[in-house]
Amino acid sequence: MRLVFPLALVIAMICSSVMTNAQTNTIRVGVIGLDTSHAGAFFKIMREAPATSPMARLKIVAAFPGGSPDIPSSTDRLPNYTKEFQSQGIEIVDSIETLLSKVDAVMLNSLDGRKHLEQAYPVFKSGKRVFIDKPLAADLTDAVAIAKLAEHFKTPWFTSSSLRFTPTIHRYREKTDRKILGAHAWSPCSLETHHTDLTWYGIHGVEALFTAMGVGCEEITRTKTDGADVVVGRWKDGRIGVFRGIRSGTQGYGLTVFGADFLENDAKYEGYEPLVVEIAKFFAGGEPPVSSQESLEIMAFIQAAQQSSDQKGIPVTLQSVMEQADEQSAKKIQAWLR
């Protein structure tokens, strides 16, 4: 016996199937921290992503506002961004635990790096993948503690500045056959009293430098004035990498790369979208696009730079600051690991 279905019913069945598949493929994202422009910018990019993009699977469904009362740029932004998220139908929750019950993955966007260790802990315990926005932490000790917790709970994570994935910078990581002899990166470098100096904004230029140079920095020296920073790093293979942080005069982002058979200085900042694409691929089950080793070395570079300027510009090794942070971080998270 042959069954014949009305056309309207067939169309309804097809639409239902498509909707079910779309719902199955959707990755529910939770946001921690509505005190930074990144939260709104990332949401807009996801919402407007074409259907063929990996970002199309991401849907922000809940947010925990957070905030830091002792940082004016946090308290000034928090109300407006919270209202913006509410107006888009995103649920605002009063705890990270509640957030975790509603989502598949987490973007930890809190402006204040001091908050990241405490806020990441319940996420790691849940096993849900998490992207931690820059800076990874306010200092190296907390950064190492974050990596230790993630390893203990076996939770995938990564952190990055958007500068890393901008195409004119990330090309140096993609084309590994090009021999790079050195690099000079620069970015704005405003300071914030609760953070190790270069974590607050200089992290952008430092991330660009490491994208070109890779890991292996052993020793740095820093010269600091009111208007600028110059940090010179020596890599274990003898290469030299330089970061210039700008606090006065014309500001911008850039990278000059010195190669065996090329010299290029056309790198530039190209927006957040390349980073959000990487977050989407990671949330969908991909490998972390930045290793914890590299992220910690970046933070060690920043910490060593702090110690160098605190001691009138003497050379400081990354190994020495890592040893200090390793011991201090173990004590800091001891109770959480019991």
N, C-alpha and C positions, 0 to 999 in steps of 0.2 A: 504494500500500500504506500502510495506516494503522498507525503505531506506537503502542503503548499501554505506558506506563511504570508500574511499580508505584508506589503512593502514597508509600511510604517513600523511594523513590529521588527522586521529585519534591521531597519535603520536604528531603531532603539537598542536592539541587541548589540550591534556593532559599536554604537556610542558608549554603551555601558561597559563593553570590553575595553575600549580605549581608555575610558576614565579609570577603570580598575588598574590597568597597566600603569597609567600615569601616577596613580596614588601609590602603587607598589614601588615605583622607581623614585618617588620623591624622598629626598633626604631632609628630615626635619632638623633645622639648625636653631640652637639657642645662643643668645648673645649675653656675655657677662661684661658689663661696662658700657653705659650710654653717656659717657663724659668725654667722648672724642669724636671728631668729625669722621673718623674711619667707619664707625658703626653705620652712620647714615649713608656714606659713600658706597660702602660694600653692599648694603641693602639695595640701593638704587641700581647698581651694576647687575646684581642677581635678578632683580625684578625685570629688567629690560633685556636680559640675555636672550639671544635667538634660540630657537628650539634645538638647533644642532649643537649648541655649546654645552660642555659639561656643567656649566653654571646653571643651566635650565632646571637641573634636578634639585637644586638647593631651594629650600623655602624656610625663611626665618619665621618661627611660630611663637617664640617666647623670648623674653629678655629680663635680665636682672640688672637694674640701673647702676647699683654700686655708687661710686663717687668718693672723693677725698676732700673733707672740709678744710684742710690746711693747704690746698693747692687751688688758688683762685680760678685758674683756667678749667679746673674740673667742676667746681660748683657753679660757675657761670654757664657752662654748656649743658649740664645735666637736665634742667627742667625742659628746655626746648627740644632736646633729642628724645626725651621720654615721651613728650606730647606727640612728636612726629611719629614715633613707632606706634603709639596708641591709635593715632589717626589712620594708620594703615592696617588696623585690625590685629596687630601683634599683641599677645597677652603679656602684661607686665606682672612679674611675680616678685614675691618678697624674700625669696631665698634661693640659693644655688641648688639646694636639694630638690626644691619644687621644680626648678627649671629642668633638672636632669631627668625627672620623671616624664617629661613631655617631649624630649628631643632625642635625636640619633647622634648628633655631633655638636661641638661647641666652638664658638669663636670667643676667646678671652681677649677683649679689647680695652680693658680698663687703662685709662691714661697713666695711672700711677703704678710704676713698676714695683713699688713696695707691696702692693696688694696681690701680686701675681702668685706668689708661693702659696699663700693661704687660700686663694680662690681656685688654684689649680688642683689642690689636694683632693677635694671631693670629686672632681672630674676624673682624676687618675684612678681613684677608688672605684668609680663606676665603670671604668674600662672604655668609656666613650672617647673617640678621637677628638683631639683639641688642637686648634691653631692658637698660639699665643702671640699677640701683636707686639711690636717693638715698644719699649725695650723688654727683653726677656725678663729682666728683674732690675731692681735699682742698684744692685751691686753683684759682684761675682759670687759671693757666698750663697745668696738666694738662688742664683742661676744654677749653681752646682746642686743645691738642694732640690730644685725642680727636676733636674735630670735624674737624680738618685730616686726620687719618688716615682717618676715615670717608669724607670727601669724595674723598681720593686713591684709595681702593679702591672707591669708589662702593657702599658698603655701607649699607643702611637701618638706622637706629637711633633710639631715643628714650630719654629719661629722665624721671622724674616722681616726685613724692611722691604717695602715695595720696590726700592731701587734695584735689588738683586735681579728681579725678573723683567725689568725693562729691557726690551730687545737689544738695544745698543750696548748694554752692559752684560746681559746674560750670554751673549754670543761667545764671550771668552771662556765661559764654562762649557758651552756646547762644542766648540771647536778645539778639542784637546790636542790636535796635531800642530797647533800654532805654538811655538816656543816663546813664552813670555819671560822677559828678563827683569822686568820691574814695572811698577805702576804708581801713579800719583792721582789720588782722589780728593775731591773737596765737596763740602756741603755746608749749609748753615749750621751753627753750633751754639744755639742758646743754651743757658744753664738753668738748673733748678736745684734749690738748696738741699733737697732730700735725696738727690740722686748722685751717684758717681758721675763726674762732669759729662763725659762723652755719651753716656747712655741716653740722655734726655733728647738730644737732636743730632748730635754728631754721629750717632749710630748709623744714620743713613749713608754718610760718606765712608765710614769704616766698613759697612756691609758691601758697598760697591768695590772697595779695595780688595776685600777677601774674595769676592766673586771672580775677580781677575787673577789674583795671586794664588788662591787656594790656601790650605792649611800649611803649617810648618814655620810660623813666625816664632823666633826664639827670644829676641831681646828688643826693647824699644827705648827711645828717649823722647821726652816731650818738652817743648818750649811753649810757654803760655804767657799771653799778654791779655789786657782787657779786651782787645779787639779780635784776637785770633789765637789759634792753636796750630802748632806744627808737630806732628808725631812721626818719627822715623822708625820703621821696623826693619830688623834684619832677619831674613828667613834662613833656615838651616843650610840651604844650598847656596848661600851667599847673595841671593837676590835682595834688593832693597825696595820696600813699599812705603809710600808717604801719604799721610792724611793731613789735609789742611782744613781746620774748622774756622768758619767765618762768622764773626759777630759784629763787624762794622764794615761800612762801605757796601758795594754791590754784592748781593748774595745770589747763589745759585748752586746747581749740582753739576758735577762733571767728573770725567775720568780720562786720564792720558795713560796709554799702555805702550810700553817700550818692548818691542819684539825682536827676535833674531833677524827677521827680514821685513819688519813693518814698524811704523810708528803711527798710532791713531789717537785722535783726541776729539772724536765726534759724538761721544756718549752723552746722553741727556736723559732727564726724567720724562717718562712717558705715561704717567698715570697709574691708577690702582688695578686696572683690569687684569694685567698679566699675573699679578699676585693672586687675585680672586680665582682665576682659572686654576692655578696650582692648588689652592685650598679646595676647590671643587673636586679635582682629581684625587686629592688625598682623602677627602671625606668619602669618596666612592670606593675606597679600598686600596688606593695606590700607595707606593712607598713614600715616606717623608721626603720632600724634595731638598731638604737641607738636613745634614746629619747633626746629631747632638754634639759630636766632636767639634764640628766647625763652629756651631753656635756658641759653645763654651770657649773656644779659642778666641772668638771675637770679643766675648766678655772679658777674657783674661787680658787681651790687648788693651782694652779700655781701663781695666783695673791697674795694669802695669803703668799705663800712661798717667793715671792719677798719682801713683806712688812716685813716679819719676818727677813730676812737677812739684809734688809736696816736698821732695828732697832736692830741690834746686836743679833739676834736669839731669840727674845721674841716670845711667843705664839701669834698667830693671828687667829681669828675665820673666817670661811668662810662667816658667816652671815654678819660680818662687811664689808667685801670687796664687797659682793653682794649688800648691801644697798647703798654703794657709787656708784657702777657701775650702778645700777638701776636709780638713780637720774641723773647721768651724761649722760647716754644713751638716756634717754627721751628727754633731751635738744638737743642732737646731731641730732636726727631724726625728731624733731618737724616739721620742714618745709616740709619734705617728706610726712608726714601723713595728711597734710591739704587737 
